[in-house]
Every structure is written in C-alpha cells, then in structure tokens.
Amino acid sequence: MSTAISRREAMHRGLYGAAALLLADGLPVCSVSVRASNETPYGVTTNAKAKAVIQIWMWGGPAHLDTFDPKPDAGNDYTGPLNKPISTNVDGIVIGELLPLLAKQADKYSIIRSMTHGVNSHETASYIVQTGRMPGDKQVYPCVGAVVSLFKGYDAGYSGLIPPYIVLTDLQGRFSEAGFLGSRYKPFATGGDPARNPFVVEGVVAPGITEKRQQSRRDLLHNLNALEHAMKGDPQLAASEQCEKQAYDLILGDGAKVFDLAQEKDELREQYGRNTFGQSCLMARRLVERGVPYVTINYKGWDTHKQHFQMMRRKLPEMDRGMATLLQDLSDRGLLESTIVWWSGEFGRTPKVQWEPPWSGGRNHYGKVFSAVVAGGGFKGGRVVGASDARGEEVKERPVYPVDLIASMYELLGIDPEAKLPHPQGLTVGVLPSAADGISMGGRLKEIM
C-alpha cells in the first residue's frame, strides 16, 4: 500500500502538528465550533438564575456526622471525640464543631441531610452522584460539568479564552467525565498547585520560560511556515490559524493572568488559606468571575478508613476556612446570586466508628445516607432539607437522590429538562433520566429554590 500523501495533506498535518506543539498535553487545542451552521445550538436556555457552578468535590467521601449532620446524643461509638456540635447564625441549625467559620455563613447555604443511593463503591457512587444515572445499560453518561459545558459552553456562544469546564487541579479519575459526548466536553485539568508561586497551569504557565521566549517561539513558527499565505481561504487552514491565535492569547494574554493569584491581595489569600484547597477556592472565584460556567475543585483526602479523627482535625479547619471565605467573597462581589456552590462527595462515612483493628478509629464507605450542601444561584440559604435518623444510619424523612439535586441545578441554570443530548449513535437520550429508566427519585428541591 502506498504511503504517499498529497502536498495539501502534508501541509495540514504539519500545521496541526505545529498547533499541538503550542500547547502542553491536556489543554484543549481550540474552541472553534464544529457544529454545522444550520444546527440549533444546544445552549438554548430559559429562566436561568445561575450562570456558573463551583463544585467542591470531596474526593473519597466526607463523614456526614462530623460535618453537616452531627449526632451528639448517639454516643461515643458514633461521635468519637467530635461530640460538641456548634450553633450557626441560623436558629436551629447546628454543624460540626470544627467548622466555626462556616457556622457564621449558614444563612448563605442549605444542607441536604438525606442524600442517598445505597452504593458503597467509589467508582459507581461517583458516577451516580455526578450523572444522576445508574450504571449497567452499556452507556457512559456525561457528568454535570460536561452537560453544563454543552449547554453553556462554545455551542451556546461562550467566547472565553479559558475552557468552559475546569478542574482544579487533578481529574477525579473515577470515570470518563464527558461520557458519550466525547473529548470536546472533557474538563481541562490545570495540574500544578495554586498555593505555589507561580501556579504552573499545564499548557499555560511553563516554569523557566519567559513571556519573551514564548513570543520568540511564535515568531519562529511563523518564519518557518512558508505556506502560511499560500492557501488563504482554505477552511482547515483558517481553523488552524484560529487555534494558534487562541492558544497564544491564552498563554501570553489575559488568559494567563486569570491564573496569576499574585494579582490578589495578600490579606485575601491568607483568609482563604495558603494551601492547595484554599487557593483553589480563590482560583474558582476568579474563573467564574471571568465567565467560566463550570469549575470543579477536586478536594482529595477524605477516604479516611484509618486515623479518621486525626485527619479530621487537620482537614476540616482547612475546608472550613476555604469554603467559608469563598461564600463570603462571592457574596461581597455580587456573584453568589448567579453562582451555585455544590459541596458533596460520592457518599458519606459509616456512622458507627470502627474502633477495632485494622481500622483503629476509622470510618468506611456509606451510601445509605449522607449530606450535601448547596448555595447561591437561586438556592435559598439557611435551610435544612430532609433528615437522617438518630444515629445517621438511615434516611428518616425526604430522601433526596442524586438526580433530584442535579435536576434542581439544571433548572436553576436554565437547562431545559426536556432537552436531548447529542449521541454518537443517534440514540435519543434526555438530559435527565426518568422514572421509566428505573431511577429512584424524590423530586426537585422546590423547598430551597
């Protein structure tokens, strides 16, 4: 078989190869629309109260009894040493004793204490919580971030330099976030650590390479491209040129400045906490402030099978500081009313402490009942939805399933619940599952919307 290629094909391969060299692995090459001009955009929305979502993903599953659903009367086998919950600035709402700053912000968020799906596996539970779907029908459905990217991203007129779906800093890694929507709707994971200076964002900030050197590289590329003007009007060539322009605008222009936390006042950075989570919260605020519709903070460290309480004494104050400051900062800037903040893990932790070896004071996976927190974007603050029983082991009232919460967020984002998702095999797939799909549902969260 002949391996010869045409001059046109050689040029195209070379141009796309050059475009790939402009960006490090992982950064989307460009945002040029691939939809036909006569197609209706998927981003048709109605009655949107929210413009963006900041998802605080508690990777591994946080303990509901130690955070937003304390049970001080359950006894030491359930509370461990964390047996003194604190009052909040909303009468009747108490939360874990290691969250004093969030206690002062309770009027800004609502607690859902009856989340449930019954699954104790990380991978499956993560999939359910982030898609609202049960696995098993041979489809991999997109997560909330990918769906929002579809409806609020490039196909809906988003023109920001920053990709519309960002993860700080590493992908959750439990399943393919974009599902059958494909790579166009995958999140851009920044990598790096926003607590370090500089925040080395993959494909945007390169350690040891100055802006002048980046510009010199761009000039060299153009000098080597002898065919740059030979095929003006060629659509693939035009698309490649647009990719290059967007890449350099991101690397050398305002895009890179978004990731420069040195532009923030030191006092505010201290309030968030000089750690990866705190600075990720600040980074998330900067991103939604510039129009990015979906940001996930992948907050690791909550899979506490052993030494649970030692870990809580370190992690919860860190979470308290970063999340409380985020809520206050968004509110002060007038962004909270248009930004949903969603705090959740894939499940909770076993209410009864496992004192026996090898756990020696740990909590394992627990999907029967757990907590989630929502704020902003049309969600009311100062409310509690549902309840668990006296020991936090079962849902006592108002079960809330992941699809209920997701459907509520979609409604606030103005995503049509009757909309269809584009499927590569032409299958008819709704943006939300229905009871006919075998999904347990409790109904949307009208009491806090």
FENDA-V955862 format. One record per residue. N is the residue number from 1. PHI is phi in radians with two decimals (NA if undefined). OMEGA is omega in degrees with one decimal (NA if undefined). NEAR is the number of other C-alpha atoms within 12 Angstrom. Layout:
# FENDA-V955862
N/PHI/OMEGA/NEAR
N/PHI/OMEGA/NEAR
This chain:
# FENDA-V955862
1/NA/-178.2/4
2/-1.23/177.7/5
3/-1.84/-178.9/6
4/-1.22/177.3/9
5/-2.24/-178.6/12
6/-1.29/177.7/11
7/-1.07/178.6/13
8/-1.09/-178.7/17
9/-1.14/178.5/14
10/-1.08/179.6/15
11/-1.11/-179.1/23
12/-1.08/-179.9/26
13/-1.11/179.8/18
14/-1.13/-179.6/23
15/-1.14/-179.0/30
16/-1.23/173.8/25
17/-1.13/177.8/18
18/-1.11/178.5/26
19/-1.06/179.7/31
20/-1.14/179.4/22
21/-1.21/-179.0/23
22/-1.17/-172.5/37
23/-2.13/175.6/31
24/-1.31/179.9/24
25/-0.98/173.2/18
26/1.79/-178.5/27
27/-1.44/178.4/37
28/-0.94/-174.8/34
29/-1.14/178.2/36
30/-2.88/-177.5/33
31/-1.96/178.9/33
32/-1.11/-176.5/30
33/-1.12/176.9/22
34/-1.87/-180.0/16
35/-1.47/178.6/18
36/-1.17/-174.1/10
37/-1.16/-177.9/9
38/-1.66/179.0/7
39/-1.54/175.9/14
40/-1.33/179.2/16
41/-1.08/176.5/25
42/-1.27/-173.6/28
43/-1.44/176.4/27
44/-1.23/-175.6/25
45/-2.25/179.2/25
46/-2.39/172.2/19
47/0.94/-178.8/16
48/-1.32/171.8/26
49/-1.69/-178.1/27
50/-1.87/176.6/36
51/-1.86/-172.4/41
52/-2.63/176.3/48
53/-2.27/166.1/52
54/-1.94/-179.5/51
55/-1.72/173.6/45
56/-1.67/-174.4/41
57/-1.59/-176.5/41
58/-1.49/-171.6/39
59/-1.04/179.0/34
60/1.92/176.5/34
61/1.72/-179.9/45
62/-1.45/179.0/46
63/-1.36/-178.8/52
64/-1.16/-179.4/51
65/-1.19/-177.8/49
66/-1.70/-176.7/45
67/-2.09/-170.2/48
68/-1.96/178.1/46
69/-2.49/-176.7/47
70/-1.19/180.0/39
71/-2.29/-173.3/37
72/-1.12/-178.2/27
73/-1.57/-176.4/19
74/-1.35/179.1/23
75/1.71/-173.0/21
76/-1.05/-179.8/21
77/-1.16/178.8/24
78/-1.95/-177.0/33
79/-1.54/-169.8/38
80/1.06/-179.6/31
81/-1.30/-178.9/24
82/-1.60/-171.9/34
83/-2.06/-177.7/26
84/-2.24/179.4/25
85/-1.06/-174.6/27
86/-2.07/176.3/30
87/-1.29/177.9/24
88/-1.95/177.5/26
89/-1.40/173.2/22
90/-2.06/-178.4/23
91/-0.95/175.1/16
92/1.59/179.7/16
93/-1.79/175.2/30
94/-2.10/178.0/35
95/-2.38/-175.5/41
96/-1.06/-173.7/34
97/-1.13/-178.8/31
98/-1.62/-179.2/33
99/-2.15/-175.9/36
100/-1.17/-179.9/29
101/-1.29/175.7/30
102/-1.18/175.8/40
103/-1.09/179.4/35
104/-1.44/-177.5/27
105/-1.99/-171.9/33
106/-1.10/177.0/37
107/-1.22/-178.2/28
108/-1.68/-175.8/40
109/-2.32/173.3/44
110/-2.05/-179.5/38
111/-1.85/173.0/44
112/-1.82/-173.4/43
113/-1.75/-176.1/43
114/-2.27/173.0/40
115/-1.12/-178.6/50
116/-2.78/167.2/45
117/-2.66/172.9/37
118/1.40/-176.6/31
119/-1.84/-177.5/29
120/-1.94/177.9/29
121/-1.66/-178.9/25
122/-0.91/-172.6/31
123/-1.10/-177.6/26
124/-1.17/-179.7/26
125/-1.12/177.7/37
126/-1.07/179.3/37
127/-1.09/-178.2/37
128/-1.11/-175.9/42
129/-1.16/-174.8/52
130/-1.72/176.5/48
131/-2.12/-174.7/39
132/1.36/-176.2/42
133/-1.97/170.9/40
134/-1.64/177.4/33
135/-1.30/172.4/25
136/2.13/-179.8/13
137/-1.83/175.4/10
138/1.25/175.7/10
139/-1.93/169.9/22
140/-1.88/-175.2/28
141/-1.46/179.7/38
142/-1.28/176.8/39
143/-1.37/-177.1/40
144/-1.00/-178.6/49
145/-1.05/179.4/45
146/-1.19/178.9/40
147/-1.15/177.0/49
148/-1.11/176.9/52
149/-1.09/176.8/43
150/-1.13/-173.7/42
151/-1.46/-174.8/41
152/-2.03/-174.3/39
153/-1.68/-171.7/38
154/-1.05/-179.2/31
155/-1.20/-179.1/28
156/-1.84/176.6/26
157/1.67/176.4/23
158/-1.09/-175.1/29
159/-2.19/-179.4/21
160/-1.19/176.6/29
161/-1.24/180.0/36
162/-1.35/176.9/46
163/-0.94/-172.7/43
164/-1.33/-179.0/44
165/-2.34/-174.1/48
166/-2.05/171.0/47
167/-2.07/174.5/44
168/-1.87/-2.7/43
169/-2.05/-179.4/35
170/-2.03/176.1/28
171/-1.03/179.2/29
172/-1.09/171.2/35
173/1.37/-178.6/21
174/-1.56/178.7/25
175/-2.83/179.7/26
176/-1.32/-173.2/28
177/-1.05/-177.2/39
178/-1.40/-178.8/35
179/0.95/-176.6/32
180/-1.28/176.3/27
181/-1.16/175.9/33
182/1.65/-169.5/23
183/-1.11/179.6/21
184/-1.02/-175.0/32
185/-1.94/174.1/35
186/-1.23/176.4/35
187/-1.31/170.2/46
188/-1.63/177.3/39
189/-1.54/-173.0/34
190/-1.22/-168.8/37
191/1.12/176.4/33
192/1.17/-178.9/27
193/-2.47/-178.0/31
194/-1.14/177.4/36
195/-1.39/179.5/30
196/-1.73/179.9/23
197/-2.10/1.2/21
198/-1.44/171.4/23
199/-1.32/-173.7/31
200/-1.47/-180.0/28
201/-1.50/-175.9/40
202/-1.03/177.0/32
203/1.47/-178.3/34
204/-2.07/-179.8/44
205/-2.01/-179.3/35
206/-1.95/-180.0/24
207/-1.10/176.2/18
208/1.44/179.2/11
209/-2.00/-176.5/18
210/-1.37/176.6/15
211/-1.08/179.5/22
212/-1.09/-179.8/13
213/-1.18/176.3/16
214/-1.06/179.4/28
215/-1.14/178.0/20
216/-1.12/177.1/16
217/-1.10/179.7/20
218/-1.11/179.5/26
219/-1.08/179.9/15
220/-1.10/179.2/15
221/-1.04/179.9/23
222/-1.19/179.2/20
223/-1.15/-179.3/13
224/-1.39/-176.0/14
225/-1.54/-177.0/20
226/-1.19/-177.7/14
227/-1.68/-173.6/20
228/-0.99/-176.8/21
229/-1.82/-173.4/14
230/-1.36/-174.4/14
231/-2.29/177.1/18
232/-1.03/-179.7/14
233/1.67/176.8/13
234/-1.17/-173.6/17
235/-1.12/179.1/14
236/-1.22/176.8/22
237/-1.13/178.8/27
238/-1.10/178.7/21
239/-1.11/178.5/24
240/-1.10/178.9/31
241/-1.11/178.3/32
242/-1.15/176.1/23
243/-1.02/-178.9/31
244/-1.09/-179.9/33
245/-1.06/-179.8/25
246/-1.14/179.7/32
247/-1.09/-179.2/39
248/-1.29/173.3/33
249/-1.07/179.2/27
250/-1.26/-175.5/34
251/-1.32/-172.3/37
252/-1.88/-174.8/31
253/-1.86/-174.9/22
254/-1.16/-179.2/19
255/-1.02/-179.6/27
256/-1.13/-178.6/32
257/-1.15/178.4/27
258/-1.01/-176.7/34
259/-1.52/-178.6/42
260/-1.60/-177.7/30
261/-1.26/176.2/34
262/-1.13/177.5/22
263/-1.30/178.0/19
264/-1.51/178.4/20
265/-1.16/180.0/13
266/-1.01/-179.0/15
267/-1.06/179.7/13
268/-1.21/178.9/24
269/-1.10/176.7/31
270/-1.16/179.5/20
271/-1.08/177.7/28
272/-1.20/-175.2/38
273/1.80/-178.6/29
274/-1.48/178.1/26
275/-2.49/-174.2/26
276/-1.03/-178.3/33
277/-1.19/-178.8/39
278/-1.02/-179.3/39
279/-1.28/173.1/42
280/-1.17/176.3/47
281/-1.10/177.4/48
282/-1.11/178.9/46
283/-1.10/178.5/45
284/-1.09/177.6/49
285/-1.08/178.7/48
286/-1.09/-178.4/34
287/-1.21/-179.5/39
288/-1.21/176.5/38
289/-1.08/-179.9/29
290/-1.76/169.9/27
291/1.67/178.2/33
292/-1.19/-172.3/38
293/-1.40/-177.7/47
294/-2.56/178.9/48
295/-2.29/174.3/47
296/-1.88/170.0/49
297/-1.75/-179.1/48
298/-1.52/-171.2/39
299/-1.70/-174.3/37
300/-1.47/171.7/27
301/1.88/-173.5/27
302/-1.90/178.6/39
303/-1.59/-165.1/33
304/-1.70/177.8/32
305/-1.26/-178.3/32
306/-2.22/177.4/25
307/0.84/-175.6/26
308/-1.03/-172.7/34
309/-1.27/173.0/34
310/-1.08/179.5/20
311/-1.18/-179.8/26
312/-1.10/-179.6/35
313/-1.18/175.9/21
314/-1.64/-172.3/18
315/-1.39/-174.0/32
316/-1.14/175.0/37
317/-1.07/176.2/28
318/-1.10/178.3/33
319/-1.11/-178.8/42
320/-0.99/-177.1/36
321/-1.16/-176.9/36
322/-1.19/-176.3/38
323/-1.24/179.0/48
324/-1.11/179.4/35
325/-1.19/177.3/36
326/-1.04/-179.4/46
327/-1.08/-179.1/45
328/-1.20/-179.0/33
329/-1.13/176.9/30
330/-1.06/-180.0/35
331/-1.13/-178.6/26
332/-1.08/-177.2/14
333/-1.63/-179.8/17
334/1.25/-176.8/17
335/-1.73/-174.6/33
336/-1.16/-178.1/35
337/-1.15/179.8/32
338/-2.01/-178.0/31
339/-2.20/173.6/43
340/-1.40/169.7/49
341/-1.88/-174.8/48
342/-2.13/179.3/41
343/-1.87/178.6/42
344/-2.99/166.5/42
345/-1.98/-178.5/46
346/-1.35/176.0/49
347/-2.91/175.3/48
348/-1.74/176.3/50
349/-2.14/-178.7/44
350/-0.97/179.6/37
351/-1.05/178.7/41
352/-1.43/-178.2/30
353/-1.20/178.1/37
354/-1.69/-175.6/27
355/-1.34/-173.3/23
356/-1.24/173.7/15
357/-1.10/2.5/12
358/-1.51/-174.1/13
359/-1.31/174.3/18
360/0.87/178.5/19
361/1.66/180.0/29
362/-2.05/173.2/32
363/-2.24/-179.1/39
364/-1.73/-174.8/33
365/-1.19/-179.3/36
366/-2.66/-177.9/38
367/-1.80/-179.4/39
368/-1.16/179.1/33
369/-2.70/177.5/45
370/-2.72/-175.0/54
371/-2.01/169.6/51
372/-2.40/178.7/43
373/-2.26/175.8/44
374/-2.29/179.1/43
375/-2.59/170.2/46
376/1.22/175.0/41
377/1.13/-177.6/39
378/1.92/173.6/36
379/-1.36/177.5/41
380/-1.29/176.4/28
381/-1.81/175.2/31
382/1.21/-177.7/30
383/-2.22/172.2/33
384/-2.18/177.7/37
385/-1.90/175.5/38
386/1.21/-179.7/31
387/-2.75/169.8/32
388/-1.74/-178.6/33
389/-1.30/-170.9/25
390/-1.07/-179.8/22
391/-1.99/179.2/28
392/1.23/-175.3/42
393/-1.77/-177.8/34
394/-2.45/172.1/28
395/-1.27/179.6/29
396/-1.61/179.9/22
397/-2.68/175.9/21
398/0.94/175.8/26
399/-1.05/177.3/33
400/-2.11/179.5/39
401/-1.69/-179.2/43
402/-0.89/-179.3/47
403/-1.11/178.5/39
404/-1.12/179.3/37
405/-1.19/179.8/44
406/-1.09/178.8/42
407/-1.06/178.8/38
408/-1.16/177.9/37
409/-1.16/178.4/46
410/-1.04/179.4/43
411/-1.07/179.5/33
412/-1.18/177.5/37
413/-1.39/179.2/40
414/1.38/178.4/29
415/-1.50/-176.1/36
416/-1.06/-178.9/28
417/-1.14/178.7/29
418/-1.66/-177.6/21
419/-1.16/178.1/26
420/-1.92/176.7/25
421/-1.63/176.3/33
422/-1.20/-177.7/28
423/-2.08/-175.7/20
424/-1.08/179.4/15
425/-1.81/177.3/11
426/1.33/178.9/11
427/-1.24/177.3/12
428/-1.53/-177.0/15
429/-2.27/178.5/25
430/-1.34/177.8/24
431/-1.12/176.9/34
432/-2.22/173.5/39
433/-1.31/178.1/29
434/-2.14/177.8/22
435/-1.05/179.1/16
436/-1.15/177.5/10
437/-1.45/179.4/18
438/1.42/-178.4/15
439/-1.63/175.0/22
440/-1.25/-177.1/24
441/-2.42/175.5/29
442/-2.02/-179.7/27
443/1.82/-179.0/21
444/-1.14/-171.6/27
445/-1.49/-175.8/36
446/-1.08/-177.3/20
447/-1.19/177.9/21
448/-2.15/-178.7/28
449/-1.97/NA/29
